[in-house]
Amino acid sequence: MWQMQFFEWEVLDMNHMIDITVRDRDQVGSEMVGHCQVPMSFFARVGGAQEWLELKFMGMPAGNIHFTSEYFPQAVVGAAG
């Protein structure tokens, strides 16, 4: 069974690359299932992002994950407070 995780952070550099690693929590040592890398700007879209990301393992396709994000520009957050 896969568990969803939620993260929240302030974005300082839209060009920063984000590494996403998927691990099998049921395996001893939590072995990696696959990984991918996307720029921060991928997530920082007005209205958020809902995309399928392709995972790789040892250079080979390892499946896909559905990634959803919400984006709140600082100007909008500041105006609400």
Jmol script that loads the backbone (N, CA, C; Angstrom):
load data "model"
ATOM      1  N   MET A   1       0.845  -1.183   0.000  1.00  0.00           N
ATOM      2  CA  MET A   1       0.000   0.000   0.000  1.00  0.00           C
ATOM      3  C   MET A   1       0.886   1.240   0.000  1.00  0.00           C
ATOM      4  N   TRP A   2       0.544   2.212  -0.836  1.00  0.00           N
ATOM      5  CA  TRP A   2       1.321   3.445  -0.927  1.00  0.00           C
ATOM      6  C   TRP A   2       0.716   4.493  -0.009  1.00  0.00           C
ATOM      7  N   GLN A   3       1.550   5.289   0.571  1.00  0.00           N
ATOM      8  CA  GLN A   3       1.115   6.340   1.480  1.00  0.00           C
ATOM      9  C   GLN A   3       1.395   7.697   0.852  1.00  0.00           C
ATOM     10  N   MET A   4       0.407   8.566   0.877  1.00  0.00           N
ATOM     11  CA  MET A   4       0.596   9.911   0.349  1.00  0.00           C
ATOM     12  C   MET A   4       1.331  10.757   1.377  1.00  0.00           C
ATOM     13  N   GLN A   5       2.157  11.656   0.889  1.00  0.00           N
ATOM     14  CA  GLN A   5       2.876  12.565   1.774  1.00  0.00           C
ATOM     15  C   GLN A   5       2.621  13.992   1.331  1.00  0.00           C
ATOM     16  N   PHE A   6       2.532  14.896   2.293  1.00  0.00           N
ATOM     17  CA  PHE A   6       2.289  16.299   2.005  1.00  0.00           C
ATOM     18  C   PHE A   6       3.445  17.128   2.543  1.00  0.00           C
ATOM     19  N   PHE A   7       3.900  18.079   1.740  1.00  0.00           N
ATOM     20  CA  PHE A   7       4.992  18.958   2.127  1.00  0.00           C
ATOM     21  C   PHE A   7       4.593  20.392   1.827  1.00  0.00           C
ATOM     22  N   GLU A   8       5.114  21.310   2.610  1.00  0.00           N
ATOM     23  CA  GLU A   8       4.878  22.722   2.367  1.00  0.00           C
ATOM     24  C   GLU A   8       6.189  23.460   2.594  1.00  0.00           C
ATOM     25  N   TRP A   9       6.583  24.306   1.625  1.00  0.00           N
ATOM     26  CA  TRP A   9       7.794  25.087   1.809  1.00  0.00           C
ATOM     27  C   TRP A   9       7.732  26.345   0.956  1.00  0.00           C
ATOM     28  N   GLU A  10       8.541  27.320   1.335  1.00  0.00           N
ATOM     29  CA  GLU A  10       8.634  28.573   0.602  1.00  0.00           C
ATOM     30  C   GLU A  10       9.630  28.405  -0.537  1.00  0.00           C
ATOM     31  N   VAL A  11       9.240  28.808  -1.730  1.00  0.00           N
ATOM     32  CA  VAL A  11      10.086  28.661  -2.911  1.00  0.00           C
ATOM     33  C   VAL A  11      10.979  29.892  -3.038  1.00  0.00           C
ATOM     34  N   LEU A  12      12.297  29.668  -3.101  1.00  0.00           N
ATOM     35  CA  LEU A  12      13.246  30.767  -3.249  1.00  0.00           C
ATOM     36  C   LEU A  12      13.861  30.818  -4.638  1.00  0.00           C
ATOM     37  N   ASP A  13      13.965  29.679  -5.320  1.00  0.00           N
ATOM     38  CA  ASP A  13      14.616  29.617  -6.624  1.00  0.00           C
ATOM     39  C   ASP A  13      13.829  28.679  -7.529  1.00  0.00           C
ATOM     40  N   MET A  14      13.149  29.236  -8.520  1.00  0.00           N
ATOM     41  CA  MET A  14      12.323  28.430  -9.423  1.00  0.00           C
ATOM     42  C   MET A  14      13.152  27.516 -10.324  1.00  0.00           C
ATOM     43  N   ASN A  15      14.470  27.745 -10.429  1.00  0.00           N
ATOM     44  CA  ASN A  15      15.330  26.910 -11.266  1.00  0.00           C
ATOM     45  C   ASN A  15      15.915  25.719 -10.507  1.00  0.00           C
ATOM     46  N   HIS A  16      15.693  25.673  -9.206  1.00  0.00           N
ATOM     47  CA  HIS A  16      16.215  24.580  -8.380  1.00  0.00           C
ATOM     48  C   HIS A  16      15.591  23.255  -8.823  1.00  0.00           C
ATOM     49  N   MET A  17      16.411  22.223  -8.946  1.00  0.00           N
ATOM     50  CA  MET A  17      15.914  20.900  -9.336  1.00  0.00           C
ATOM     51  C   MET A  17      15.482  20.121  -8.092  1.00  0.00           C
ATOM     52  N   ILE A  18      14.352  19.463  -8.184  1.00  0.00           N
ATOM     53  CA  ILE A  18      13.808  18.659  -7.097  1.00  0.00           C
ATOM     54  C   ILE A  18      13.980  17.185  -7.460  1.00  0.00           C
ATOM     55  N   ASP A  19      14.587  16.425  -6.552  1.00  0.00           N
ATOM     56  CA  ASP A  19      14.734  14.979  -6.725  1.00  0.00           C
ATOM     57  C   ASP A  19      13.588  14.284  -6.012  1.00  0.00           C
ATOM     58  N   ILE A  20      12.871  13.443  -6.730  1.00  0.00           N
ATOM     59  CA  ILE A  20      11.774  12.667  -6.146  1.00  0.00           C
ATOM     60  C   ILE A  20      12.190  11.204  -6.169  1.00  0.00           C
ATOM     61  N   THR A  21      12.227  10.594  -4.988  1.00  0.00           N
ATOM     62  CA  THR A  21      12.606   9.192  -4.860  1.00  0.00           C
ATOM     63  C   THR A  21      11.443   8.426  -4.255  1.00  0.00           C
ATOM     64  N   VAL A  22      11.065   7.332  -4.887  1.00  0.00           N
ATOM     65  CA  VAL A  22       9.997   6.471  -4.383  1.00  0.00           C
ATOM     66  C   VAL A  22      10.656   5.221  -3.818  1.00  0.00           C
ATOM     67  N   ARG A  23      10.309   4.891  -2.571  1.00  0.00           N
ATOM     68  CA  ARG A  23      10.877   3.730  -1.885  1.00  0.00           C
ATOM     69  C   ARG A  23       9.771   2.762  -1.500  1.00  0.00           C
ATOM     70  N   ASP A  24      10.109   1.493  -1.445  1.00  0.00           N
ATOM     71  CA  ASP A  24       9.183   0.452  -1.025  1.00  0.00           C
ATOM     72  C   ASP A  24       9.320   0.301   0.483  1.00  0.00           C
ATOM     73  N   ARG A  25       8.377   0.802   1.219  1.00  0.00           N
ATOM     74  CA  ARG A  25       8.488   0.794   2.680  1.00  0.00           C
ATOM     75  C   ARG A  25       8.355  -0.608   3.274  1.00  0.00           C
ATOM     76  N   ASP A  26       7.831  -1.566   2.497  1.00  0.00           N
ATOM     77  CA  ASP A  26       7.652  -2.909   3.010  1.00  0.00           C
ATOM     78  C   ASP A  26       8.922  -3.756   2.908  1.00  0.00           C
ATOM     79  N   GLN A  27       9.893  -3.284   2.153  1.00  0.00           N
ATOM     80  CA  GLN A  27      11.134  -4.030   1.983  1.00  0.00           C
ATOM     81  C   GLN A  27      12.125  -3.681   3.097  1.00  0.00           C
ATOM     82  N   VAL A  28      12.882  -4.645   3.529  1.00  0.00           N
ATOM     83  CA  VAL A  28      13.927  -4.410   4.518  1.00  0.00           C
ATOM     84  C   VAL A  28      14.918  -3.423   3.917  1.00  0.00           C
ATOM     85  N   GLY A  29      15.192  -2.346   4.646  1.00  0.00           N
ATOM     86  CA  GLY A  29      16.116  -1.335   4.157  1.00  0.00           C
ATOM     87  C   GLY A  29      15.455  -0.314   3.252  1.00  0.00           C
ATOM     88  N   SER A  30      14.155  -0.419   3.053  1.00  0.00           N
ATOM     89  CA  SER A  30      13.413   0.533   2.242  1.00  0.00           C
ATOM     90  C   SER A  30      14.083   0.769   0.894  1.00  0.00           C
ATOM     91  N   GLU A  31      14.086  -0.235   0.061  1.00  0.00           N
ATOM     92  CA  GLU A  31      14.752  -0.165  -1.235  1.00  0.00           C
ATOM     93  C   GLU A  31      14.054   0.799  -2.186  1.00  0.00           C
ATOM     94  N   MET A  32      14.844   1.463  -3.025  1.00  0.00           N
ATOM     95  CA  MET A  32      14.313   2.416  -3.982  1.00  0.00           C
ATOM     96  C   MET A  32      13.571   1.691  -5.101  1.00  0.00           C
ATOM     97  N   VAL A  33      12.392   2.209  -5.444  1.00  0.00           N
ATOM     98  CA  VAL A  33      11.599   1.684  -6.544  1.00  0.00           C
ATOM     99  C   VAL A  33      11.948   2.450  -7.823  1.00  0.00           C
ATOM    100  N   GLY A  34      12.125   3.759  -7.690  1.00  0.00           N
ATOM    101  CA  GLY A  34      12.463   4.589  -8.833  1.00  0.00           C
ATOM    102  C   GLY A  34      12.637   6.030  -8.415  1.00  0.00           C
ATOM    103  N   HIS A  35      13.095   6.860  -9.356  1.00  0.00           N
ATOM    104  CA  HIS A  35      13.291   8.276  -9.051  1.00  0.00           C
ATOM    105  C   HIS A  35      13.121   9.102 -10.316  1.00  0.00           C
ATOM    106  N   CYS A  36      12.919  10.412 -10.114  1.00  0.00           N
ATOM    107  CA  CYS A  36      12.882  11.361 -11.222  1.00  0.00           C
ATOM    108  C   CYS A  36      13.333  12.717 -10.699  1.00  0.00           C
ATOM    109  N   GLN A  37      13.579  13.625 -11.597  1.00  0.00           N
ATOM    110  CA  GLN A  37      14.042  14.959 -11.239  1.00  0.00           C
ATOM    111  C   GLN A  37      13.263  15.970 -12.078  1.00  0.00           C
ATOM    112  N   VAL A  38      12.719  17.002 -11.413  1.00  0.00           N
ATOM    113  CA  VAL A  38      11.965  18.045 -12.106  1.00  0.00           C
ATOM    114  C   VAL A  38      12.360  19.405 -11.536  1.00  0.00           C
ATOM    115  N   PRO A  39      12.266  20.471 -12.338  1.00  0.00           N
ATOM    116  CA  PRO A  39      12.567  21.805 -11.808  1.00  0.00           C
ATOM    117  C   PRO A  39      11.440  22.291 -10.900  1.00  0.00           C
ATOM    118  N   MET A  40      11.772  23.135  -9.942  1.00  0.00           N
ATOM    119  CA  MET A  40      10.775  23.689  -9.024  1.00  0.00           C
ATOM    120  C   MET A  40       9.643  24.359  -9.800  1.00  0.00           C
ATOM    121  N   SER A  41       9.951  24.983 -10.927  1.00  0.00           N
ATOM    122  CA  SER A  41       8.921  25.662 -11.719  1.00  0.00           C
ATOM    123  C   SER A  41       7.831  24.704 -12.198  1.00  0.00           C
ATOM    124  N   PHE A  42       8.122  23.408 -12.237  1.00  0.00           N
ATOM    125  CA  PHE A  42       7.124  22.394 -12.592  1.00  0.00           C
ATOM    126  C   PHE A  42       5.924  22.456 -11.648  1.00  0.00           C
ATOM    127  N   PHE A  43       6.181  22.694 -10.352  1.00  0.00           N
ATOM    128  CA  PHE A  43       5.134  22.702  -9.334  1.00  0.00           C
ATOM    129  C   PHE A  43       4.484  24.066  -9.181  1.00  0.00           C
ATOM    130  N   ALA A  44       5.228  25.132  -9.487  1.00  0.00           N
ATOM    131  CA  ALA A  44       4.760  26.500  -9.246  1.00  0.00           C
ATOM    132  C   ALA A  44       3.965  27.014 -10.435  1.00  0.00           C
ATOM    133  N   ARG A  45       2.809  26.452 -10.637  1.00  0.00           N
ATOM    134  CA  ARG A  45       1.911  26.863 -11.714  1.00  0.00           C
ATOM    135  C   ARG A  45       0.629  27.403 -11.096  1.00  0.00           C
ATOM    136  N   VAL A  46       0.138  28.488 -11.661  1.00  0.00           N
ATOM    137  CA  VAL A  46      -1.137  29.018 -11.185  1.00  0.00           C
ATOM    138  C   VAL A  46      -2.186  27.920 -11.329  1.00  0.00           C
ATOM    139  N   GLY A  47      -2.904  27.662 -10.272  1.00  0.00           N
ATOM    140  CA  GLY A  47      -3.894  26.588 -10.284  1.00  0.00           C
ATOM    141  C   GLY A  47      -3.319  25.241  -9.878  1.00  0.00           C
ATOM    142  N   GLY A  48      -1.993  25.175  -9.708  1.00  0.00           N
ATOM    143  CA  GLY A  48      -1.340  23.936  -9.290  1.00  0.00           C
ATOM    144  C   GLY A  48      -1.011  23.032 -10.456  1.00  0.00           C
ATOM    145  N   ALA A  49      -0.445  21.903 -10.148  1.00  0.00           N
ATOM    146  CA  ALA A  49      -0.034  20.933 -11.164  1.00  0.00           C
ATOM    147  C   ALA A  49      -0.619  19.571 -10.830  1.00  0.00           C
ATOM    148  N   GLN A  50      -1.032  18.856 -11.847  1.00  0.00           N
ATOM    149  CA  GLN A  50      -1.460  17.470 -11.721  1.00  0.00           C
ATOM    150  C   GLN A  50      -0.873  16.737 -12.914  1.00  0.00           C
ATOM    151  N   GLU A  51       0.191  16.030 -12.674  1.00  0.00           N
ATOM    152  CA  GLU A  51       0.913  15.386 -13.772  1.00  0.00           C
ATOM    153  C   GLU A  51       1.343  13.978 -13.376  1.00  0.00           C
ATOM    154  N   TRP A  52       1.507  13.142 -14.370  1.00  0.00           N
ATOM    155  CA  TRP A  52       2.125  11.835 -14.177  1.00  0.00           C
ATOM    156  C   TRP A  52       3.614  12.000 -14.439  1.00  0.00           C
ATOM    157  N   LEU A  53       4.431  11.550 -13.515  1.00  0.00           N
ATOM    158  CA  LEU A  53       5.883  11.631 -13.652  1.00  0.00           C
ATOM    159  C   LEU A  53       6.439  10.233 -13.870  1.00  0.00           C
ATOM    160  N   GLU A  54       7.323  10.093 -14.847  1.00  0.00           N
ATOM    161  CA  GLU A  54       7.932   8.791 -15.122  1.00  0.00           C
ATOM    162  C   GLU A  54       9.120   8.571 -14.194  1.00  0.00           C
ATOM    163  N   LEU A  55       9.118   7.438 -13.517  1.00  0.00           N
ATOM    164  CA  LEU A  55      10.232   7.054 -12.647  1.00  0.00           C
ATOM    165  C   LEU A  55      11.226   6.221 -13.436  1.00  0.00           C
ATOM    166  N   LYS A  56      12.475   6.323 -13.051  1.00  0.00           N
ATOM    167  CA  LYS A  56      13.542   5.507 -13.648  1.00  0.00           C
ATOM    168  C   LYS A  56      14.256   4.757 -12.517  1.00  0.00           C
ATOM    169  N   PHE A  57      14.767   3.583 -12.848  1.00  0.00           N
ATOM    170  CA  PHE A  57      15.601   2.819 -11.924  1.00  0.00           C
ATOM    171  C   PHE A  57      16.729   2.219 -12.740  1.00  0.00           C
ATOM    172  N   MET A  58      17.947   2.592 -12.401  1.00  0.00           N
ATOM    173  CA  MET A  58      19.135   2.152 -13.131  1.00  0.00           C
ATOM    174  C   MET A  58      19.002   2.466 -14.627  1.00  0.00           C
ATOM    175  N   GLY A  59      18.440   3.646 -14.926  1.00  0.00           N
ATOM    176  CA  GLY A  59      18.305   4.096 -16.304  1.00  0.00           C
ATOM    177  C   GLY A  59      17.157   3.493 -17.083  1.00  0.00           C
ATOM    178  N   MET A  60      16.389   2.629 -16.448  1.00  0.00           N
ATOM    179  CA  MET A  60      15.275   1.960 -17.124  1.00  0.00           C
ATOM    180  C   MET A  60      13.940   2.470 -16.561  1.00  0.00           C
ATOM    181  N   PRO A  61      12.877   2.457 -17.367  1.00  0.00           N
ATOM    182  CA  PRO A  61      11.558   2.866 -16.866  1.00  0.00           C
ATOM    183  C   PRO A  61      11.139   2.011 -15.669  1.00  0.00           C
ATOM    184  N   ALA A  62      10.589   2.677 -14.648  1.00  0.00           N
ATOM    185  CA  ALA A  62      10.189   1.974 -13.429  1.00  0.00           C
ATOM    186  C   ALA A  62       8.764   2.326 -13.007  1.00  0.00           C
ATOM    187  N   GLY A  63       7.966   2.795 -13.939  1.00  0.00           N
ATOM    188  CA  GLY A  63       6.585   3.133 -13.620  1.00  0.00           C
ATOM    189  C   GLY A  63       6.376   4.634 -13.541  1.00  0.00           C
ATOM    190  N   ASN A  64       5.194   5.006 -13.105  1.00  0.00           N
ATOM    191  CA  ASN A  64       4.799   6.408 -13.025  1.00  0.00           C
ATOM    192  C   ASN A  64       4.151   6.697 -11.680  1.00  0.00           C
ATOM    193  N   ILE A  65       4.239   7.950 -11.254  1.00  0.00           N
ATOM    194  CA  ILE A  65       3.506   8.397 -10.073  1.00  0.00           C
ATOM    195  C   ILE A  65       2.678   9.611 -10.474  1.00  0.00           C
ATOM    196  N   HIS A  66       1.532   9.745  -9.851  1.00  0.00           N
ATOM    197  CA  HIS A  66       0.698  10.924 -10.097  1.00  0.00           C
ATOM    198  C   HIS A  66       1.032  11.942  -9.026  1.00  0.00           C
ATOM    199  N   PHE A  67       1.475  13.115  -9.457  1.00  0.00           N
ATOM    200  CA  PHE A  67       1.925  14.143  -8.532  1.00  0.00           C
ATOM    201  C   PHE A  67       0.991  15.336  -8.651  1.00  0.00           C
ATOM    202  N   THR A  68       0.497  15.808  -7.510  1.00  0.00           N
ATOM    203  CA  THR A  68      -0.395  16.955  -7.459  1.00  0.00           C
ATOM    204  C   THR A  68       0.210  18.005  -6.553  1.00  0.00           C
ATOM    205  N   SER A  69       0.164  19.257  -6.981  1.00  0.00           N
ATOM    206  CA  SER A  69       0.675  20.332  -6.129  1.00  0.00           C
ATOM    207  C   SER A  69      -0.257  21.531  -6.200  1.00  0.00           C
ATOM    208  N   GLU A  70      -0.207  22.348  -5.169  1.00  0.00           N
ATOM    209  CA  GLU A  70      -0.901  23.627  -5.134  1.00  0.00           C
ATOM    210  C   GLU A  70       0.160  24.700  -5.032  1.00  0.00           C
ATOM    211  N   TYR A  71      -0.084  25.846  -5.635  1.00  0.00           N
ATOM    212  CA  TYR A  71       0.890  26.928  -5.626  1.00  0.00           C
ATOM    213  C   TYR A  71       0.203  28.213  -5.190  1.00  0.00           C
ATOM    214  N   PHE A  72       0.769  28.875  -4.189  1.00  0.00           N
ATOM    215  CA  PHE A  72       0.258  30.126  -3.695  1.00  0.00           C
ATOM    216  C   PHE A  72       1.369  31.161  -3.771  1.00  0.00           C
ATOM    217  N   PRO A  73       1.364  32.033  -4.809  1.00  0.00           N
ATOM    218  CA  PRO A  73       2.398  33.059  -4.913  1.00  0.00           C
ATOM    219  C   PRO A  73       2.456  33.921  -3.659  1.00  0.00           C
ATOM    220  N   GLN A  74       3.630  34.368  -3.264  1.00  0.00           N
ATOM    221  CA  GLN A  74       3.823  35.137  -2.033  1.00  0.00           C
ATOM    222  C   GLN A  74       2.944  36.382  -2.024  1.00  0.00           C
ATOM    223  N   ALA A  75       2.744  37.027  -3.160  1.00  0.00           N
ATOM    224  CA  ALA A  75       1.911  38.218  -3.218  1.00  0.00           C
ATOM    225  C   ALA A  75       0.476  37.896  -2.797  1.00  0.00           C
ATOM    226  N   VAL A  76      -0.020  36.729  -3.169  1.00  0.00           N
ATOM    227  CA  VAL A  76      -1.376  36.318  -2.802  1.00  0.00           C
ATOM    228  C   VAL A  76      -1.429  35.988  -1.325  1.00  0.00           C
ATOM    229  N   VAL A  77      -0.418  35.293  -0.806  1.00  0.00           N
ATOM    230  CA  VAL A  77      -0.378  34.934   0.613  1.00  0.00           C
ATOM    231  C   VAL A  77      -0.295  36.192   1.461  1.00  0.00           C
ATOM    232  N   GLY A  78       0.555  37.153   1.061  1.00  0.00           N
ATOM    233  CA  GLY A  78       0.697  38.406   1.807  1.00  0.00           C
ATOM    234  C   GLY A  78      -0.581  39.221   1.829  1.00  0.00           C
ATOM    235  N   ALA A  79      -1.328  39.246   0.735  1.00  0.00           N
ATOM    236  CA  ALA A  79      -2.569  40.006   0.657  1.00  0.00           C
ATOM    237  C   ALA A  79      -3.660  39.401   1.529  1.00  0.00           C
ATOM    238  N   ALA A  80      -3.632  38.081   1.706  1.00  0.00           N
ATOM    239  CA  ALA A  80      -4.651  37.392   2.508  1.00  0.00           C
ATOM    240  C   ALA A  80      -4.427  37.625   4.000  1.00  0.00           C
ATOM    241  N   GLY A  81      -3.168  37.847   4.411  1.00  0.00           N
ATOM    242  CA  GLY A  81      -2.845  37.981   5.833  1.00  0.00           C
ATOM    243  C   GLY A  81      -3.061  39.331   6.304  1.00  0.00           C
TER     244      GLY A  81
END
end "model"
wireframe off; spacefill off
backbone 0.3
color backbone group
